[in-house]
Each structure stands twice: as C-alpha cells, then as structure tokens.
Amino acid sequence: MPAVACPITDCDYVTDDLDATIVAALITAHSAVHIPKREHAAKVNYPLLCACSVALYCMYTSFMQVN
C-alpha cells in the first residue's frame, strides 16, 4: 500500500509504504496527537465554618429538638 498522509490540514505526518492494516493502525495511533488536551477545572473554594458558626448551629438544633 502506498504511503498515507494525515488528513488533518497542516500536519506533515506520512506513513511508510507498508501493509494496509499497519498503515491503518499507524494513522489511528497518530490521531491521538490531534486530540486537544483537557484543562483542569478551576478549584472551588468552599466557605469554611468557624467554631462560632458550628456552636450556634449546635445550639439551634438542640433547641429545636426540645421544642
């Protein structure tokens, strides 16, 4: 089978003159080069509870359980 070029424009990748199954595998493996890399999502900063907030919540829940 003749050499096969990558179908993506501006890509210079060309396989050698090999068997059709090998050329297909090489082009398939090369396609991973054109997959955009994922960027990590921005870190979410959750609000922190201070000791005072926790104490108020505990007092409120114990009050609600009594009433």
All heavy atoms as TSV, in Angstrom:
chain	resi	resn	atom	element	x	y	z
A	1	MET	N	N	0.861	-1.169	0.000
A	1	MET	CA	C	0.000	0.000	0.000
A	1	MET	C	C	0.905	1.228	0.000
A	1	MET	O	O	1.905	1.271	0.713
A	1	MET	CB	C	-0.900	-0.009	1.241
A	1	MET	CG	C	-1.770	1.212	1.372
A	1	MET	SD	S	-2.939	1.039	2.718
A	1	MET	CE	C	-4.155	2.183	2.151
A	2	PRO	N	N	0.532	2.231	-0.760
A	2	PRO	CA	C	1.371	3.438	-0.791
A	2	PRO	C	C	1.307	4.193	0.530
A	2	PRO	O	O	0.450	3.942	1.374
A	2	PRO	CB	C	0.755	4.261	-1.927
A	2	PRO	CG	C	-0.633	3.759	-2.074
A	2	PRO	CD	C	-0.607	2.313	-1.648
A	3	ALA	N	N	2.229	5.111	0.694
A	3	ALA	CA	C	2.274	5.934	1.907
A	3	ALA	C	C	0.982	6.739	2.021
A	3	ALA	O	O	0.412	7.183	1.026
A	3	ALA	CB	C	3.468	6.857	1.863
A	4	VAL	N	N	0.510	6.917	3.249
A	4	VAL	CA	C	-0.733	7.650	3.509
A	4	VAL	C	C	-0.406	8.844	4.388
A	4	VAL	O	O	0.282	8.714	5.394
A	4	VAL	CB	C	-1.779	6.748	4.198
A	4	VAL	CG1	C	-3.030	7.533	4.545
A	4	VAL	CG2	C	-2.125	5.563	3.313
A	5	ALA	N	N	-0.929	10.007	3.987
A	5	ALA	CA	C	-0.705	11.231	4.762
A	5	ALA	C	C	-1.854	11.443	5.733
A	5	ALA	O	O	-2.985	11.006	5.507
A	5	ALA	CB	C	-0.589	12.416	3.818
A	6	CYS	N	N	-1.567	12.142	6.812
A	6	CYS	CA	C	-2.594	12.503	7.791
A	6	CYS	C	C	-3.597	13.443	7.129
A	6	CYS	O	O	-3.202	14.394	6.445
A	6	CYS	CB	C	-1.949	13.181	9.001
A	6	CYS	SG	S	-3.132	13.699	10.253
A	7	PRO	N	N	-4.907	13.199	7.317
A	7	PRO	CA	C	-5.905	14.038	6.648
A	7	PRO	C	C	-6.095	15.423	7.269
A	7	PRO	O	O	-6.765	16.274	6.696
A	7	PRO	CB	C	-7.189	13.223	6.777
A	7	PRO	CG	C	-6.989	12.381	7.985
A	7	PRO	CD	C	-5.520	12.085	8.024
A	8	ILE	N	N	-5.479	15.671	8.415
A	8	ILE	CA	C	-5.597	16.976	9.071
A	8	ILE	C	C	-4.714	17.983	8.321
A	8	ILE	O	O	-3.539	17.712	8.054
A	8	ILE	CB	C	-5.166	16.895	10.554
A	8	ILE	CG1	C	-5.945	15.814	11.297
A	8	ILE	CG2	C	-5.303	18.249	11.238
A	8	ILE	CD1	C	-7.421	16.073	11.420
A	9	THR	N	N	-5.292	19.129	8.008
A	9	THR	CA	C	-4.507	20.145	7.299
A	9	THR	C	C	-3.354	20.634	8.180
A	9	THR	O	O	-3.459	20.667	9.402
A	9	THR	CB	C	-5.389	21.345	6.903
A	9	THR	OG1	O	-6.029	21.844	8.065
A	9	THR	CG2	C	-6.437	20.961	5.874
A	10	ASP	N	N	-2.271	20.990	7.561
A	10	ASP	CA	C	-1.050	21.476	8.217
A	10	ASP	C	C	-0.337	20.406	9.040
A	10	ASP	O	O	0.500	20.729	9.878
A	10	ASP	CB	C	-1.330	22.697	9.100
A	10	ASP	CG	C	-1.847	23.875	8.301
A	10	ASP	OD1	O	-1.532	23.957	7.098
A	10	ASP	OD2	O	-2.550	24.715	8.878
A	11	CYS	N	N	-0.682	19.143	8.853
A	11	CYS	CA	C	0.023	18.054	9.550
A	11	CYS	C	C	0.916	17.364	8.528
A	11	CYS	O	O	0.478	17.006	7.426
A	11	CYS	CB	C	-0.958	17.060	10.157
A	11	CYS	SG	S	-0.113	15.743	11.067
A	12	ASP	N	N	2.171	17.159	8.887
A	12	ASP	CA	C	3.155	16.600	7.958
A	12	ASP	C	C	3.342	15.092	8.095
A	12	ASP	O	O	4.204	14.513	7.432
A	12	ASP	CB	C	4.509	17.282	8.175
A	12	ASP	CG	C	4.437	18.781	7.917
A	12	ASP	OD1	O	3.599	19.200	7.103
A	12	ASP	OD2	O	5.217	19.517	8.546
A	13	TYR	N	N	2.538	14.435	8.934
A	13	TYR	CA	C	2.729	13.001	9.191
A	13	TYR	C	C	2.368	12.180	7.953
A	13	TYR	O	O	1.295	12.355	7.360
A	13	TYR	CB	C	1.881	12.552	10.371
A	13	TYR	CG	C	2.054	11.091	10.708
A	13	TYR	CD1	C	3.189	10.652	11.365
A	13	TYR	CD2	C	1.090	10.162	10.358
A	13	TYR	CE1	C	3.363	9.315	11.669
A	13	TYR	CE2	C	1.253	8.818	10.660
A	13	TYR	CZ	C	2.392	8.408	11.317
A	13	TYR	OH	O	2.549	7.084	11.616
A	14	VAL	N	N	3.274	11.294	7.560
A	14	VAL	CA	C	3.055	10.386	6.436
A	14	VAL	C	C	3.588	9.020	6.844
A	14	VAL	O	O	4.697	8.903	7.378
A	14	VAL	CB	C	3.794	10.874	5.166
A	14	VAL	CG1	C	3.591	9.894	4.015
A	14	VAL	CG2	C	3.333	12.254	4.773
A	15	THR	N	N	2.785	7.983	6.597
A	15	THR	CA	C	3.237	6.628	6.914
A	15	THR	C	C	4.205	6.141	5.840
A	15	THR	O	O	4.279	6.703	4.745
A	15	THR	CB	C	2.042	5.655	6.989
A	15	THR	OG1	O	1.442	5.580	5.702
A	15	THR	CG2	C	1.032	6.104	8.013
A	16	ASP	N	N	4.902	5.074	6.147
A	16	ASP	CA	C	5.770	4.447	5.151
A	16	ASP	C	C	4.923	3.564	4.236
A	16	ASP	O	O	3.739	3.344	4.480
A	16	ASP	CB	C	6.843	3.604	5.852
A	16	ASP	CG	C	7.832	4.469	6.621
A	16	ASP	OD1	O	8.039	5.625	6.210
A	16	ASP	OD2	O	8.372	3.982	7.633
A	17	ASP	N	N	5.522	3.038	3.210
A	17	ASP	CA	C	4.846	2.134	2.277
A	17	ASP	C	C	4.793	0.750	2.935
A	17	ASP	O	O	5.711	-0.055	2.798
A	17	ASP	CB	C	5.614	2.099	0.955
A	17	ASP	CG	C	4.888	1.293	-0.104
A	17	ASP	OD1	O	3.730	0.896	0.140
A	17	ASP	OD2	O	5.475	1.062	-1.167
A	18	LEU	N	N	3.702	0.492	3.675
A	18	LEU	CA	C	3.565	-0.742	4.453
A	18	LEU	C	C	2.250	-1.432	4.113
A	18	LEU	O	O	1.472	-0.954	3.284
A	18	LEU	CB	C	3.610	-0.419	5.948
A	18	LEU	CG	C	4.875	0.269	6.457
A	18	LEU	CD1	C	4.669	0.777	7.867
A	18	LEU	CD2	C	6.052	-0.698	6.396
A	19	ASP	N	N	1.988	-2.527	4.776
A	19	ASP	CA	C	0.728	-3.255	4.623
A	19	ASP	C	C	-0.449	-2.367	5.064
A	19	ASP	O	O	-0.294	-1.510	5.939
A	19	ASP	CB	C	0.781	-4.530	5.471
A	19	ASP	CG	C	-0.430	-5.415	5.248
A	19	ASP	OD1	O	-0.725	-5.736	4.089
A	19	ASP	OD2	O	-1.086	-5.758	6.247
A	20	ALA	N	N	-1.615	-2.590	4.474
A	20	ALA	CA	C	-2.786	-1.746	4.737
A	20	ALA	C	C	-3.195	-1.765	6.206
A	20	ALA	O	O	-3.568	-0.722	6.769
A	20	ALA	CB	C	-3.952	-2.184	3.862
A	21	THR	N	N	-3.120	-2.907	6.861
A	21	THR	CA	C	-3.522	-2.970	8.271
A	21	THR	C	C	-2.546	-2.194	9.155
A	21	THR	O	O	-2.959	-1.558	10.120
A	21	THR	CB	C	-3.609	-4.432	8.753
A	21	THR	OG1	O	-2.369	-5.092	8.490
A	21	THR	CG2	C	-4.733	-5.164	8.055
A	22	ILE	N	N	-1.286	-2.232	8.830
A	22	ILE	CA	C	-0.291	-1.485	9.615
A	22	ILE	C	C	-0.470	0.016	9.394
A	22	ILE	O	O	-0.416	0.803	10.339
A	22	ILE	CB	C	1.139	-1.940	9.250
A	22	ILE	CG1	C	1.328	-3.406	9.664
A	22	ILE	CG2	C	2.180	-1.055	9.906
A	22	ILE	CD1	C	2.629	-4.017	9.228
A	23	VAL	N	N	-0.725	0.420	8.153
A	23	VAL	CA	C	-0.949	1.837	7.855
A	23	VAL	C	C	-2.184	2.338	8.600
A	23	VAL	O	O	-2.179	3.431	9.183
A	23	VAL	CB	C	-1.082	2.065	6.330
A	23	VAL	CG1	C	-1.583	3.457	6.028
A	23	VAL	CG2	C	0.251	1.811	5.649
A	24	ALA	N	N	-3.255	1.536	8.599
A	24	ALA	CA	C	-4.477	1.927	9.314
A	24	ALA	C	C	-4.206	2.075	10.806
A	24	ALA	O	O	-4.687	3.024	11.449
A	24	ALA	CB	C	-5.577	0.898	9.079
A	25	ALA	N	N	-3.417	1.169	11.372
A	25	ALA	CA	C	-3.085	1.257	12.796
A	25	ALA	C	C	-2.220	2.486	13.086
A	25	ALA	O	O	-2.419	3.165	14.104
A	25	ALA	CB	C	-2.366	-0.013	13.236
A	26	LEU	N	N	-1.285	2.787	12.206
A	26	LEU	CA	C	-0.422	3.956	12.410
A	26	LEU	C	C	-1.214	5.258	12.328
A	26	LEU	O	O	-1.024	6.167	13.142
A	26	LEU	CB	C	0.707	3.966	11.381
A	26	LEU	CG	C	1.801	2.916	11.565
A	26	LEU	CD1	C	2.748	2.923	10.377
A	26	LEU	CD2	C	2.548	3.150	12.861
A	27	ILE	N	N	-2.120	5.360	11.361
A	27	ILE	CA	C	-2.936	6.579	11.232
A	27	ILE	C	C	-3.863	6.714	12.438
A	27	ILE	O	O	-4.058	7.812	12.966
A	27	ILE	CB	C	-3.734	6.549	9.911
A	27	ILE	CG1	C	-2.787	6.758	8.734
A	27	ILE	CG2	C	-4.838	7.586	9.897
A	27	ILE	CD1	C	-2.190	8.148	8.637
A	28	THR	N	N	-4.432	5.591	12.896
A	28	THR	CA	C	-5.296	5.629	14.078
A	28	THR	C	C	-4.512	6.061	15.315
A	28	THR	O	O	-4.977	6.894	16.095
A	28	THR	CB	C	-5.941	4.246	14.317
A	28	THR	OG1	O	-6.668	3.883	13.145
A	28	THR	CG2	C	-6.871	4.278	15.508
A	29	ALA	N	N	-3.318	5.510	15.495
A	29	ALA	CA	C	-2.495	5.895	16.645
A	29	ALA	C	C	-2.066	7.354	16.542
A	29	ALA	O	O	-2.014	8.065	17.550
A	29	ALA	CB	C	-1.272	4.983	16.731
A	30	HIS	N	N	-1.799	7.820	15.339
A	30	HIS	CA	C	-1.379	9.213	15.151
A	30	HIS	C	C	-2.509	10.192	15.445
A	30	HIS	O	O	-2.263	11.325	15.834
A	30	HIS	CB	C	-0.868	9.417	13.719
A	30	HIS	CG	C	-0.615	10.844	13.378
A	30	HIS	ND1	N	0.466	11.550	13.875
A	30	HIS	CD2	C	-1.315	11.725	12.627
A	30	HIS	CE1	C	0.415	12.793	13.422
A	30	HIS	NE2	N	-0.662	12.927	12.663
A	31	SER	N	N	-3.758	9.751	15.295
A	31	SER	CA	C	-4.893	10.660	15.522
A	31	SER	C	C	-4.927	11.182	16.959
A	31	SER	O	O	-5.488	12.249	17.217
A	31	SER	CB	C	-6.208	9.966	15.184
A	31	SER	OG	O	-6.464	8.923	16.099
A	32	ALA	N	N	-4.323	10.465	17.883
A	32	ALA	CA	C	-4.275	10.922	19.282
A	32	ALA	C	C	-3.503	12.230	19.423
A	32	ALA	O	O	-3.732	12.984	20.364
A	32	ALA	CB	C	-3.653	9.844	20.162
A	33	VAL	N	N	-2.625	12.516	18.485
A	33	VAL	CA	C	-1.847	13.764	18.516
A	33	VAL	C	C	-2.774	14.968	18.345
A	33	VAL	O	O	-2.526	16.039	18.889
A	33	VAL	CB	C	-0.773	13.742	17.402
A	33	VAL	CG1	C	-0.096	15.089	17.260
A	33	VAL	CG2	C	0.229	12.653	17.661
A	34	HIS	N	N	-3.854	14.788	17.612
A	34	HIS	CA	C	-4.745	15.894	17.279
A	34	HIS	C	C	-5.886	16.090	18.272
A	34	HIS	O	O	-6.705	16.981	18.089
A	34	HIS	CB	C	-5.313	15.702	15.871
A	34	HIS	CG	C	-4.250	15.662	14.824
A	34	HIS	ND1	N	-3.473	16.755	14.510
A	34	HIS	CD2	C	-3.802	14.648	14.027
A	34	HIS	CE1	C	-2.610	16.423	13.568
A	34	HIS	NE2	N	-2.789	15.156	13.252
A	35	ILE	N	N	-5.961	15.264	19.306
A	35	ILE	CA	C	-6.994	15.423	20.330
A	35	ILE	C	C	-6.535	16.510	21.294
A	35	ILE	O	O	-5.442	16.429	21.860
A	35	ILE	CB	C	-7.230	14.100	21.089
A	35	ILE	CG1	C	-7.754	13.041	20.126
A	35	ILE	CG2	C	-8.201	14.304	22.245
A	35	ILE	CD1	C	-7.857	11.666	20.736
A	36	PRO	N	N	-7.367	17.547	21.495
A	36	PRO	CA	C	-6.947	18.621	22.411
A	36	PRO	C	C	-6.839	18.109	23.844
A	36	PRO	O	O	-7.625	17.257	24.286
A	36	PRO	CB	C	-8.038	19.675	22.270
A	36	PRO	CG	C	-9.206	18.963	21.698
A	36	PRO	CD	C	-8.684	17.780	20.940
A	37	LYS	N	N	-5.871	18.627	24.539
A	37	LYS	CA	C	-5.665	18.231	25.936
A	37	LYS	C	C	-6.702	18.922	26.819
A	37	LYS	O	O	-7.017	20.083	26.632
A	37	LYS	CB	C	-4.258	18.606	26.382
A	37	LYS	CG	C	-3.212	17.852	25.597
A	37	LYS	CD	C	-1.896	17.893	26.301
A	37	LYS	CE	C	-0.797	17.137	25.651
A	37	LYS	NZ	N	-0.928	16.583	24.386
A	38	ARG	N	N	-7.219	18.174	27.774
A	38	ARG	CA	C	-8.202	18.730	28.701
A	38	ARG	C	C	-7.497	19.576	29.745
A	38	ARG	O	O	-6.459	19.211	30.263
A	38	ARG	CB	C	-8.951	17.612	29.410
A	38	ARG	CG	C	-9.939	16.923	28.526
A	38	ARG	CD	C	-10.712	15.863	29.243
A	38	ARG	NE	N	-10.989	16.221	30.625
A	38	ARG	CZ	C	-11.698	15.490	31.445
A	38	ARG	NH1	N	-12.199	14.377	31.054
A	38	ARG	NH2	N	-11.908	15.869	32.680
A	39	GLU	N	N	-8.095	20.693	30.029
A	39	GLU	CA	C	-7.573	21.531	31.103
A	39	GLU	C	C	-8.321	21.196	32.381
A	39	GLU	O	O	-9.489	20.829	32.350
A	39	GLU	CB	C	-7.758	23.010	30.751
A	39	GLU	CG	C	-6.928	23.437	29.561
A	39	GLU	CD	C	-7.049	24.917	29.291
A	39	GLU	OE1	O	-7.451	25.658	30.208
A	39	GLU	OE2	O	-6.738	25.312	28.169
A	40	HIS	N	N	-7.636	21.313	33.489
A	40	HIS	CA	C	-8.267	21.022	34.758
A	40	HIS	C	C	-9.253	22.133	35.106
A	40	HIS	O	O	-9.028	23.303	34.816
A	40	HIS	CB	C	-7.217	20.895	35.868
A	40	HIS	CG	C	-6.313	19.719	35.664
A	40	HIS	ND1	N	-6.717	18.430	35.896
A	40	HIS	CD2	C	-5.042	19.633	35.223
A	40	HIS	CE1	C	-5.731	17.607	35.622
A	40	HIS	NE2	N	-4.696	18.313	35.207
A	41	ALA	N	N	-10.346	21.731	35.716
A	41	ALA	CA	C	-11.339	22.713	36.140
A	41	ALA	C	C	-10.768	23.551	37.283
A	41	ALA	O	O	-9.904	23.097	38.043
A	41	ALA	CB	C	-12.604	22.008	36.599
A	42	ALA	N	N	-11.249	24.746	37.395
A	42	ALA	CA	C	-10.790	25.627	38.469
A	42	ALA	C	C	-11.209	25.055	39.820
A	42	ALA	O	O	-12.284	24.468	39.960
A	42	ALA	CB	C	-11.378	27.019	38.290
A	43	LYS	N	N	-10.360	25.196	40.784
A	43	LYS	CA	C	-10.647	24.691	42.112
A	43	LYS	C	C	-11.732	25.547	42.753
A	43	LYS	O	O	-11.701	26.775	42.693
A	43	LYS	CB	C	-9.390	24.727	42.979
A	43	LYS	CG	C	-9.611	24.133	44.347
A	43	LYS	CD	C	-8.338	24.156	45.181
A	43	LYS	CE	C	-8.648	23.637	46.561
A	43	LYS	NZ	N	-7.497	23.732	47.441
A	44	VAL	N	N	-12.705	24.868	43.345
A	44	VAL	CA	C	-13.795	25.568	44.020
A	44	VAL	C	C	-13.408	25.762	45.480
A	44	VAL	O	O	-13.058	24.808	46.174
A	44	VAL	CB	C	-15.107	24.765	43.925
A	44	VAL	CG1	C	-16.219	25.446	44.685
A	44	VAL	CG2	C	-15.478	24.559	42.482
A	45	ASN	N	N	-13.458	26.987	45.928
A	45	ASN	CA	C	-13.167	27.274	47.332
A	45	ASN	C	C	-14.475	27.312	48.105
A	45	ASN	O	O	-15.297	28.202	47.922
A	45	ASN	CB	C	-12.447	28.614	47.463
A	45	ASN	CG	C	-11.065	28.554	46.860
A	45	ASN	OD1	O	-10.391	27.539	46.977
A	45	ASN	ND2	N	-10.643	29.614	46.216
A	46	TYR	N	N	-14.685	26.323	48.939
A	46	TYR	CA	C	-15.885	26.257	49.744
A	46	TYR	C	C	-15.702	27.127	50.981
A	46	TYR	O	O	-14.605	27.226	51.525
A	46	TYR	CB	C	-16.170	24.811	50.161
A	46	TYR	CG	C	-16.498	23.930	48.982
A	46	TYR	CD1	C	-15.557	23.075	48.445
A	46	TYR	CD2	C	-17.749	23.981	48.395
A	46	TYR	CE1	C	-15.849	22.270	47.360
A	46	TYR	CE2	C	-18.065	23.182	47.306
A	46	TYR	CZ	C	-17.111	22.331	46.801
A	46	TYR	OH	O	-17.418	21.545	45.728
A	47	PRO	N	N	-16.779	27.740	51.457
A	47	PRO	CA	C	-16.642	28.562	52.660
A	47	PRO	C	C	-16.330	27.683	53.869
A	47	PRO	O	O	-16.832	26.569	53.996
A	47	PRO	CB	C	-18.012	29.230	52.801
A	47	PRO	CG	C	-18.933	28.367	52.023
A	47	PRO	CD	C	-18.128	27.738	50.937
A	48	LEU	N	N	-15.495	28.176	54.715
A	48	LEU	CA	C	-15.127	27.444	55.924
A	48	LEU	C	C	-16.023	27.892	57.071
A	48	LEU	O	O	-16.369	29.071	57.185
A	48	LEU	CB	C	-13.657	27.703	56.279
A	48	LEU	CG	C	-12.638	27.251	55.236
A	48	LEU	CD1	C	-11.242	27.673	55.662
A	48	LEU	CD2	C	-12.710	25.753	55.054
A	49	LEU	N	N	-16.410	26.946	57.906
A	49	LEU	CA	C	-17.210	27.278	59.073
A	49	LEU	C	C	-16.290	27.556	60.245
A	49	LEU	O	O	-15.395	26.773	60.549
A	49	LEU	CB	C	-18.147	26.119	59.424
A	49	LEU	CG	C	-19.220	25.786	58.393
A	49	LEU	CD1	C	-19.990	24.561	58.834
A	49	LEU	CD2	C	-20.148	26.949	58.202
A	50	CYS	N	N	-16.512	28.650	60.892
A	50	CYS	CA	C	-15.702	28.944	62.068
A	50	CYS	C	C	-16.328	28.234	63.274
A	50	CYS	O	O	-17.459	27.755	63.233
A	50	CYS	CB	C	-15.606	30.450	62.306
A	50	CYS	SG	S	-17.166	31.225	62.713
A	51	ALA	N	N	-15.616	28.164	64.353
A	51	ALA	CA	C	-16.087	27.483	65.553
A	51	ALA	C	C	-17.362	28.132	66.082
A	51	ALA	O	O	-18.251	27.453	66.599
A	51	ALA	CB	C	-14.997	27.478	66.623
A	52	CYS	N	N	-17.479	29.449	65.936
A	52	CYS	CA	C	-18.667	30.161	66.408
A	52	CYS	C	C	-19.901	29.713	65.634
A	52	CYS	O	O	-20.960	29.483	66.212
A	52	CYS	CB	C	-18.435	31.661	66.269
A	52	CYS	SG	S	-19.829	32.652	66.830
A	53	SER	N	N	-19.781	29.570	64.323
A	53	SER	CA	C	-20.903	29.124	63.494
A	53	SER	C	C	-21.334	27.721	63.869
A	53	SER	O	O	-22.522	27.416	63.943
A	53	SER	CB	C	-20.528	29.161	62.016
A	53	SER	OG	O	-20.184	30.457	61.628
A	54	VAL	N	N	-20.375	26.846	64.120
A	54	VAL	CA	C	-20.688	25.472	64.494
A	54	VAL	C	C	-21.393	25.446	65.847
A	54	VAL	O	O	-22.372	24.730	66.037
A	54	VAL	CB	C	-19.411	24.611	64.511
A	54	VAL	CG1	C	-19.684	23.222	65.047
A	54	VAL	CG2	C	-18.797	24.550	63.114
A	55	ALA	N	N	-20.918	26.257	66.787
A	55	ALA	CA	C	-21.541	26.299	68.111
A	55	ALA	C	C	-22.969	26.814	68.014
A	55	ALA	O	O	-23.880	26.274	68.661
A	55	ALA	CB	C	-20.716	27.176	69.054
A	56	LEU	N	N	-23.196	27.849	67.219
A	56	LEU	CA	C	-24.554	28.370	67.048
A	56	LEU	C	C	-25.463	27.332	66.408
A	56	LEU	O	O	-26.623	27.172	66.794
A	56	LEU	CB	C	-24.534	29.645	66.208
A	56	LEU	CG	C	-23.992	30.885	66.899
A	56	LEU	CD1	C	-23.892	32.029	65.899
A	56	LEU	CD2	C	-24.892	31.282	68.064
A	57	TYR	N	N	-24.964	26.603	65.425
A	57	TYR	CA	C	-25.754	25.566	64.781
A	57	TYR	C	C	-26.107	24.466	65.777
A	57	TYR	O	O	-27.250	24.000	65.818
A	57	TYR	CB	C	-24.996	24.973	63.583
A	57	TYR	CG	C	-25.728	23.835	62.932
A	57	TYR	CD1	C	-26.816	24.092	62.107
A	57	TYR	CD2	C	-25.339	22.519	63.146
A	57	TYR	CE1	C	-27.505	23.055	61.517
A	57	TYR	CE2	C	-26.019	21.481	62.556
A	57	TYR	CZ	C	-27.107	21.748	61.745
A	57	TYR	OH	O	-27.790	20.713	61.167
A	58	CYS	N	N	-25.161	24.061	66.607
A	58	CYS	CA	C	-25.423	23.028	67.611
A	58	CYS	C	C	-26.463	23.503	68.624
A	58	CYS	O	O	-27.363	22.745	69.004
A	58	CYS	CB	C	-24.125	22.625	68.329
A	58	CYS	SG	S	-22.980	21.749	67.263
A	59	MET	N	N	-26.366	24.744	69.049
A	59	MET	CA	C	-27.351	25.283	69.995
A	59	MET	C	C	-28.727	25.342	69.345
A	59	MET	O	O	-29.734	24.988	69.962
A	59	MET	CB	C	-26.928	26.672	70.477
A	59	MET	CG	C	-25.736	26.641	71.402
A	59	MET	SD	S	-25.187	28.222	72.137
A	59	MET	CE	C	-26.011	29.490	71.286
A	60	TYR	N	N	-28.796	25.743	68.091
A	60	TYR	CA	C	-30.072	25.849	67.388
A	60	TYR	C	C	-30.718	24.475	67.223
A	60	TYR	O	O	-31.899	24.298	67.483
A	60	TYR	CB	C	-29.862	26.503	66.023
A	60	TYR	CG	C	-31.099	26.506	65.168
A	60	TYR	CD1	C	-32.143	27.388	65.423
A	60	TYR	CD2	C	-31.228	25.611	64.102
A	60	TYR	CE1	C	-33.282	27.394	64.650
A	60	TYR	CE2	C	-32.376	25.608	63.329
A	60	TYR	CZ	C	-33.403	26.492	63.594
A	60	TYR	OH	O	-34.532	26.485	62.827
A	61	THR	N	N	-29.936	23.467	66.821
A	61	THR	CA	C	-30.506	22.145	66.626
A	61	THR	C	C	-30.941	21.520	67.929
A	61	THR	O	O	-31.993	20.867	67.982
A	61	THR	CB	C	-29.504	21.211	65.903
A	61	THR	OG1	O	-28.284	21.187	66.623
A	61	THR	CG2	C	-29.283	21.645	64.468
A	62	SER	N	N	-30.199	21.742	69.010
A	62	SER	CA	C	-30.620	21.183	70.290
A	62	SER	C	C	-31.870	21.921	70.804
A	62	SER	O	O	-32.752	21.306	71.395
A	62	SER	CB	C	-29.492	21.258	71.319
A	62	SER	OG	O	-29.125	22.599	71.552
A	63	PHE	N	N	-31.989	23.199	70.531
A	63	PHE	CA	C	-33.174	23.958	70.898
A	63	PHE	C	C	-34.400	23.449	70.130
A	63	PHE	O	O	-35.482	23.302	70.691
A	63	PHE	CB	C	-32.974	25.451	70.632
A	63	PHE	CG	C	-34.190	26.288	70.878
A	63	PHE	CD1	C	-34.604	26.600	72.166
A	63	PHE	CD2	C	-34.935	26.756	69.788
A	63	PHE	CE1	C	-35.746	27.355	72.376
A	63	PHE	CE2	C	-36.070	27.525	69.998
A	63	PHE	CZ	C	-36.471	27.821	71.287
A	64	MET	N	N	-34.222	23.178	68.837
A	64	MET	CA	C	-35.333	22.719	68.022
A	64	MET	C	C	-35.772	21.314	68.403
A	64	MET	O	O	-36.932	20.976	68.273
A	64	MET	CB	C	-34.934	22.750	66.536
A	64	MET	CG	C	-34.736	24.158	65.999
A	64	MET	SD	S	-36.156	25.254	66.278
A	64	MET	CE	C	-37.284	24.615	65.075
A	65	GLN	N	N	-34.859	20.483	68.912
A	65	GLN	CA	C	-35.218	19.135	69.330
A	65	GLN	C	C	-36.040	19.170	70.609
A	65	GLN	O	O	-36.928	18.346	70.810
A	65	GLN	CB	C	-33.975	18.276	69.525
A	65	GLN	CG	C	-33.285	17.930	68.233
A	65	GLN	CD	C	-31.964	17.234	68.464
A	65	GLN	OE1	O	-31.509	17.064	69.589
A	65	GLN	NE2	N	-31.330	16.808	67.363
A	66	VAL	N	N	-35.786	20.130	71.480
A	66	VAL	CA	C	-36.511	20.257	72.751
A	66	VAL	C	C	-37.917	20.782	72.476
A	66	VAL	O	O	-38.891	20.324	73.075
A	66	VAL	CB	C	-35.758	21.188	73.727
A	66	VAL	CG1	C	-36.575	21.464	74.974
A	66	VAL	CG2	C	-34.407	20.589	74.083
A	67	ASN	N	N	-38.050	21.734	71.593
A	67	ASN	CA	C	-39.364	22.356	71.327
A	67	ASN	C	C	-40.120	21.650	70.257
A	67	ASN	O	O	-39.982	21.209	69.331
A	67	ASN	CB	C	-39.188	23.830	70.964
A	67	ASN	CG	C	-38.656	24.589	72.162
A	67	ASN	OD1	O	-38.923	24.204	73.284
A	67	ASN	ND2	N	-37.921	25.633	71.914
